Amino acid sequence: MLKISQTAKANHSITLKLEGRVVGPWVGELRQVCEMLLPEGRPLKLDLTDVTFADASGVSALSSLKSRGVTFTIAHRFCRNS
């Protein structure tokens, strides 16, 4: 399961907090939410601090979002931001 919640907007940016696993059908849900927000032209940030696992399709989706300018807050013990 993956919970996606929008936190307060600061400096015209949008932060989505993800909690759980970025796997299977939840990858499509994440893509859909981000695709609705990206055209607004405001900076988009994903808070991945509470993500416990991402499968290959989840990693691919996150990589694609990163290449489109989305930034991440991560828990360094699980992920690398490079």
Beta strands, then each sheet from edge to edge (+ up, - down):
strand 1: 2-6
strand 2: 14-22
strand 3: 44-54
strand 4: 71-73
sheet 1: 1+ 2- 3- 4-
end
